[in-house]
């Protein structure tokens, strides 16, 4: 039986009233397991139980499997994500946004919501994923590269540096750090670490995040603020700190009858809470606001700068892309990147902030001496050609490859003249290997390798 922390019930009752008894009872039940399938890399071998009502690509599983042993998981064919957080896609579908958007996920790690934004918005939109803490940003980078969209940027550090660039966003998601009340039955640490002091510390951090987010929001743009907690202070209380301006309005939403979300209206704020007692999912709360006034035209950069970048194309790696003419190519240190031409002016503004960029577009190659090594992200990209030579592995060979192992006795590697080959398991692309006089070298990234089977 869950031991409820002292003080939690009082805050819960203040937030959701008579619903609190049912929620406390629901915390005793086992949480559901849910995944979201990649809309393009959509093959899998999962036992899907039922579709999540508010997400067309989201499903509940009949039971939790060992995802580490599934090559489809490592190849980014699906993301293991809490079902309530998939509600973000439903919110976006209810609002009017430009066809081509500048999107910012301001607290993005580990990447579940960022990959959802990639699915919901068009590939002509910029998906900027930011995480303040570098160690968490690295996990975000891995998941974004695994998902494989070319219109993405991942940054880390102080987001206030973006303000001086003049770059503003049409949609901002601020899924703020919180006291984690909505994850009590799924994450024991959240239960043990909760106390009223933590609620107030998180509230203070949330206010700072929201102040930054409003400055980065374009006129006419939307800010979706969310937490995985229930109390009023971290939800309505935090959003009230930015509602003291005539430029900001709170937006009321409407949901289908089969989405049993709790809608409250306090202090002039419409807040929506996903409760485990009402829905198959964990706790998730959100508030939508809009910045009023007329949108301003986007900043444009000169073509001269773009043409200079095109002279740095590493031709062998470029040949692996489906439509290489759609990208600008640039080099950072020893790495080469491809970035969509139409979005490059915005990427240039991000660069001007001097904030660390740890992923951009499609990382295509690393220069080593006079040779080049194709980047793992090139394998994962949805823009990579299907005709690249590959070796087809059985399940046990694929798992060995994902552990960093490989055999030089692979029968299907003989009489192949190509130096670089992809590794396939069924219709899944896993990574690169290099053939050198029939010696096979595993190039699956060390930081992604399976540690224990």
Secondary structure, DSSP 4 states (H G I P E B T S, - for coil): ---PPTTHHHHHHHHHGGGHHHHHHHTTSPPPEEEEE-SSS------EEEE-TT-TTEEEESS---GGG-HHHHTTSEEE--GGGGHHHHHHHTS---SS-EEEETT-TTSHHHHHHHHHS-TTSEEEEEESSHHHHHHHHHHHHHHT-TTEEEEES-GGGGGGGT--EEEEEEE-----GGGTTT-HHHHHH--HHHHHHHHHHHHHHHHHHHHHEEEEEEEEEEES---STTTHHHHGGG-SSTTEEEEP----TTS--EEEEETTEEEEEE-TTTSSS--EEEEEEEE-SPPPPPP---HHHHHHHHTT--HHHHTTBTTGGGEEEEEETTEEEEEEGGGHHHHHHHHHTTPEEEEESEEEEEEETTEEEE-HHHHH-TTB-TTS-EEEE-HHHHHHHHTT---TT-GGGTT---SEEEEEETTEEEEEEEEETTEEEE-S-GGGS----
